[in-house]
């Protein structure tokens, strides 16, 4: 009986094939609820961002019944994300300092996963101060051990780093609060894999720039591999979404640039409405365009099938990677699905 149980566990935990496609979304409007069924044959793992936990270990949220049903009907593995809602730093700090709350969270994850037949769970805790790095690692190790005993996978979405930052300023802020809080070696060893989020190179707090420029993606991936993490334990993060930067007036009375995630369709509408001529950056693997509106420039960095193919070419340059983790379903250029089919299926 023990041998049969071990065999069943291995069948469940190991990937069905060498390289898998994980797609975040499927949880509701704006997160691919309507796209999932149409694309399920090209998605190995669907990963909705639907669970949040507070500092006391109380977990809220749930996978919509529709997605539970459709994932079963299409034989798509289901791996929900659990996160600190709003990436609230004080909240995750409280949780990481409370072992009883962590045990409560892990107990919920095990029971919920068994109840609904989850393939696994992924930690998506972000904006953790670097001083909580070891506590976060210990929390994940405890969760991974419990999930493995229950026959589920355990993984972490990792904000990438090359561990280089200025003494003070923006890069130091990012390293101390977003990039420097993941012990990738220990997390990869304790879990089944890490999803290296090699997107959001530029975003809300930055000047306009590529969502995931090829040199930056390569630098982040090279650094992770240089630590000795096996390629088979890394799922490479890819963006479906584009970026739109524009000046805005905020409720605090300040005027500043706002960077937004936008879908391919929304980005295309903006570019068409303003007759923008796109410029391809071959070294970055992305197109950008800008236009003047009320005297100031607006910018779009467009993720489409051409930029996606450039990232797939980079993926091919690293044999043995587990697969790709893509944010977010519903934001994509529809043409990317043929590239996914040709690459992975």
Secondary structure, 3 states (H helix, E strand, C coil): CHHHHHHHHHHHHCCCCCCEEEEECCCCCCCCCCCHHHHHHHCCEEECEEEEECCCCCEEECCCHHHHHHHHHCCCEEEEEEECHHHCHHHHHHHHCCHHHHHHHHHHHHHHHHHHCCCEEEECCCCCCHHHHHHHHHHHHHHHHHHHHCCCEEEEEECCCCCCCCCCCHHHHHHHHHHCCCCHHHHHHHCCEEEECCCCCCCCCCCCCCCCCHHHHHHHHHHHHHCCCCHHHEEEEEECCEEEEEEEECCCCCEEEEEEEECHHHHHHHHHHCCCCCEEECCCCEEEEEEEECCEEEEEEECCHHHHHHHHHHHHCCCCCCEEEEECCCCCCCCHHHHHHHHHC
